[in-house]
Amino acid sequence: MGFWDWLTGAGATPNATVGDPDSVGPTYTPGDPDGFEFEDAEPSDNRMAAVVTSPWDGWPAKWATPAWGQIGPKFEELVDTAWAALDLNASVLSAMPVYRTRGGVTLEPTVWMTNPDPTVYTSWHEFAKQLFWDFQLGEAFVLPMARAADGFPYNFRVIPPWMLNVEIKDGRREYKLGSLDVTSEILHIRYKSTTDSARGIGPLESGKTRMVAAGVLARYATEIAEGGGIPYYALEVPRRLTKTEADDLLQQWWDSRTRNLGKPAVLSGGVSAKQLQMTPQDMALLELAQFNESRIAILLGVPPFLLGLPSGGDSMTYSNVSQLFDFHDRTCLKTKAVHVMSALSGWVLPRGQSVELNRDEYSRPALKERAEAYEKLAGIGAIDAGEVRTMERLRGPEAAEALTGGGLS
């Protein structure tokens, strides 16, 4: 068996059954009544042999096999709100220009700022999105693939957290990728850490019950839709109907409504339509679902309005929507960018240098407001026209002439 097959557990098919995959019902076979077996018949080194759990015949096919043996926070199936919030934060952060500084002075970018590992990534942005995505789930791991002459990483890539085994031994963390010890190589960026925990803890850890609730509510709403929806009224008849009469009345009502969409109903013979106390929205627990999803978005630092969820206040105007983006940048994106890039700087660059992200693009004011600010700064001699062109990425005549070899073409 190859290394990757062994590492990913190839050969053990989830929910594998002896007979019918849907082995609950007439074809159900209980499997091993003991529920476990020993890998080795004879324990060695006075230690108990490892207990191996596996799927069994009779486990419902629609259920997911429990994640036995997984360490740390794992969210294989994210509800759509959590996925959207993670994607928004990671996409915005990965799109921010990256640059290298020393003492506040911008330096020439290094090669890995364009692409840390061309064998697996198409650009820096793909690497950064993967890095920030894992970080928000609790922890991100970066492993060097090659080092430059100065000893610092030259190529590196993000390693999925499930592939790393992390333990605290003698007061320090030890990292193993399979049987390979990578303690001296790996960069481990933790969202929240404690001195007694080897792994990082993400915001969704505290909200895992909300994740479960959001998933249940989503499935419940889907089942309502699949069942044709819940009508908000019932047909009432003053006498007791037989099953045949009730079925005929219901079928006549359905046929009439499908033929006469948008037209009022005509009832006779004592039949009346009585409105139910709960509307389809109430039956689908819409407000509870929206509140639950808003809390998930807040856990990930995203204002609910940015994900199309109710904000709980009046409708947004242009002014406070702009302030909302600024709030998102200051309270969420800035903190995550500083945390991750500071850790990356200390690992990949010499002391005194740092790698930073330019967050101006996300929430900077409109051009008119920027122009007014530049004018005031120029008036007190703080900046000149050349610096304004640089900040606005505008090339002056001299730059254009240099690029075209002496003339515009």
N, C-alpha and C positions, 0 to 999 in steps of 0.2 A: 504493500500500500504506500502511495506517495505521501510526501509531507503535507501537501494541501488537502489531500483526501483525509488523512488522519486528523488534521487540524479542524476541519469542518465537520468531522463525524460522518463522512460518506459511508454508506452501507446500512445505516439505520434509518429506515424510511418512517417519517412521522405518521402515526395512526395506521401503521401496517397491521393488517388483520389476516387471520388464516383463511377465512372464507369471504363472505360478502363484506365489502367496505362499510356498508350501512348495517353493521352487525348487531343492531338492537331490534329485537322482535323475534319472529319465528326462527331466524337463522342464528340467533345469539348463542355463542359458546363462551363460557366463562374464562377459559384460558387457565393460567397457572394460579391456583388458589392461594399459594404462599405469597404471591405479589413481588417477590424478588429472588435473585439468585446470586451466588458468589462467583466472581471471576476466577479465583484460584481456590482449589479445594483445600489447600494447605496454606494457612497464613504464615508469612515469613517475618523474621525480625521481631517476633512477639507483638506484631501489630495485626489488627483485625483486617481481613481481606476486604477490598472495596465492594460496596453494595452497588449494583448497577440497576438503575430503573429503566424501563422501556415501555413503549405502548403495548396495550394488550387487546386481544380480540374482545369486542363488546363495547369498546369506547366509541361513542357516537361520532360519525364521520364529520359532522358539522362543527364539532368542538375542536379547539386547538389543543395540541398536546402540551401539557405544562412544561415550562422552560426549566427543567431540572438541570442543576449544575451551572446555570448561568450566574455570573458574579457581577454585582453592580447594577445600576439602573439600566433596564433594557425596555425600549418601547418599539417593538417590531411593527405594531399596527397603531399608528397615530390617528386620532380623530381629526377630521378635516380642519377644525379650528386650530388645533395645535400645529398641524402641518403648515397651515397658511402663515401662522405667526412666526414659526421657525424659518420658513422660506423667506418671508419679508425681511427679517433681521439679517439673515445670512446673505441674501441677495444684495441688499443695500450696502452692507459692510464690504462684501467682496468687490463691489463696483467702485469703491473709493480708491483714488490713486494712491499708490504706495511710494514712499520716498525714504531716503536714509539721511540722518542728520548727525552732527557732532557739535556740541556747544551752541545749538540754535542755528547753525549754518548748514544748509542743504548740500549734500555731497552727491557725486555721480552715483547712479544706481548700479547695483551689482547684477550679474547675469541672472541669478535666481529670482530677482524681482520681476523678471519677465516671465519665467517659467521655472519653478523649483525642480520639476522632474519631467522632461519632455517625453519620457517613455510611457507615462500614465496620464499626464495632464496636457491640455491644449493651451493653457495660459495660467498666469498667476491667479486670475479670478476664479477658475475652477478649483484650484488648491485652497484659496481663501474661503470659498463657500463651504467646502467640505470641512475645513478647520473650524469655522464658526458654528456650523450645524452641530458637530459633535460636542463642541464646548458648551452649547446651550442645553444639551442633554445630560450634562454633568461633567464630562471630561474629554479631552482631546489628546491624542498621542501622535508625535511626529518622530519619524525614524530617518536618520541620514543614510543615503545610498552611496555617496562619495564625498570625500573631503578634499579641500584645496591644499596647497603647499603650506599655508599658515595653520593648518589643522582644523579650521572651521568647516562646517558642512557646506558642500557645494551643490549637491542634489539631495532632496529629501522629500518625503511623502507622508500623508496622513495614514495612520494605521487604525482600522476599526477597533473600538475598545474591546469588543468581545474576543478578539484574538490575543489579548494580553492577559497574563495572569500576574496580579500584583499582590504582594504580601509584605507585611512589616516584619523585619527580622533585625534584632539587635538595635532597635530604634531608627532604622532606615528602611526605605522602600526598596524592594527588589522586584525586578521586572523580567518576565520570561515570555518569549514568543515561541510557543511550543516548548521544546527542550533547550532553546537557545537563550542564554542570559544576555539581555540587552540593557542592563542597569546603567552601565557607563555611557550608553549611546542615546537612549530614548529621552525625548522631551515630553513631560506629562503636565498638561495645563488643566487645572481643576477649577470648576465653577465655584464650588465651595468645598473647603477641605477642613479636616480636623486632625489633630496630632495622633489620634488613636484609630483613624480609618485610612486604609490604603487607597481607597478609590475616591473619586470626586462625586459630589452630590449636586444634582441639577434641580431647577425649580419645579419640574414636573413630578419629582419624587414626593413632595408635599401635596401635590394635587392629583395623585394617582386615583383617588376615589372619585374625583370629578371627571377624570378621563374615562373611568368605567361607566359612570352615570351618563356622560355625554354619548358614549357608544351605545348604551342601552336605549336612550331616548331616540337616537338616530334610527336604530333598528325598529323601534316601536312605531315611529312615524312612517317608516318604509312599509311595515306590515299593514298599517291603516290604508296607505295608498294602494298597496297590492290587493287589499280586500274591497276596493271600490269606494273607499271613504266612508265616513260615518254620517248618515243623514241627520239633519238638525230637526226633523219632525217625524211623527209616527201617525199612521192612519188609525182612527178610532171608530168603532162600530158599536152602537148601543146594545147589541145582542151578542151572544156567544157564537163564534163561528167554528165550523169544523175545519180540520186541516185542509181539506180540499177547497173549501170556500175561501179560506185565508190565502191559500196559494193562488187561486184564481184572481182574487182581488188585487193581490200584490203584482201579479203578472199584467193585469189590465192597467194598473197604475203606471207600471214601468213602460209598457208599450205606449201609453198615452203621452207620457213625459218625453220619451225619445222622439216621438213624431211631432210634438208641438213645443219644441224648445223655445223659451222666451215668452210663451203665452201663458196666461193664468190658468190654473186648474179649475175644473168644474166637478163638483162633488154633489151626489144626491143619495137618496135612500138612507139618510141618517149618518153617512160617512163624513168624518171631519178630520182635518190635518191638525194635529196638536204639536206645537213646538216643544222640543226637548229643552231641558235646562242647560245642557252643555252643548256648545257649538263644536264644529270640527276642530277649531283652533284650541278650544279647551280640552277636547279629548286627546289631542296630540301633545298637550302640555307644552305649548309653544313658548309661553313666557318663562317657564322653568328651564327649558332647553336654552333659550337665549341668555338667561342669567348665568347658567352654568358655563356656557361657551365664553361669555364675557370674562368670567373669572379665570378661565384657562388662558385667554389672551393677556390678561393683566399679569398673570404669573410669569409669562414670557416677556413682559415689558412692553407690550404693544397696546396702545389705546384701542378699545373695542371698535371705535368709529372707523379706524383704518382698515378693519376687516369686514366692514359692512354690518356690524352688530349695533343694536341700539345703544346710544350714548347715555341715555337716562336724563337728558336735558332737552333744551329747545333745539330746533334745527340749526345746523352750523352755518355761519356766515364765512365769507372769504377770510376775514380777519382772524377769527378764532380757529379756523382750519389751519392757517399758517402757523399760529401759535401751537397748535396740536403737533405739527411736524417738528417744531422746535423743541417741544417738550419730549417727544419721542427720542430726538437726537441727544438731548442733554442727559436724560435720565436712564436711557437704555443703551443706545448705540455708543455713546462716548465711553461709558463704563466698560462695556465689553471690548471695545477697541483698545483701550488702555491696558486692560488686563491681559489680553491675548498678545498684543504686540510687544508689551514690556517683557513678557516671558520669552517670546521669540527672539527679541533683541539680545537678551543675555545669553542665549544659546547659540546664535548663529553669527554674532558680530563681536569684534573686540570691545573691551571695556571703554566706555566713553562714547561709543556710537549707539544709535538707536534707529529702529525702523518704525515709521509712523504711517497713519492713514490720514488723508486729507478729507475731512468731513464737511468741508464748505459746500460741496455740490448738493448735498441733501437738503439743507435748510437755509441756504443763503438767500438774502433779500432779492427782490426784482432788480433789473438793470437800472431803472430810474433811481431807486433808493441807493444802489451802490455808487452810481455816478455822483449823486449829491454828497455822499460820504467822501468819495475821492476828492471832490472839489474842496471840501472843508479841510481835509488833511493836506492837500497841496497848498492851500492858503496859509497854513502855519509852517510850511516847509518840511512836513513829515515825510512826504513821498513826492516823486516826480513823475513825469509822463511815461518814462521808460518802465518804472516799477508798476504803474497802472496797467500798461500793455502786458507785462509779464503775468500779473495776477489775473487778467482777463484773457490770457492766451491769445493776444493780438500781436501779429508781426508788423513791425514798422517797416518803412521803405528800406532801411539798411539791411534788415534781416532778409527781406525778400530778394534784394540784390545779391546778397551773399549766397542764398540758396540756388539762385538761377545762374550764377556765374557772371554777374554783371549786368543783367537785363531781364526784364520780365518776358515770359514767353507764353 
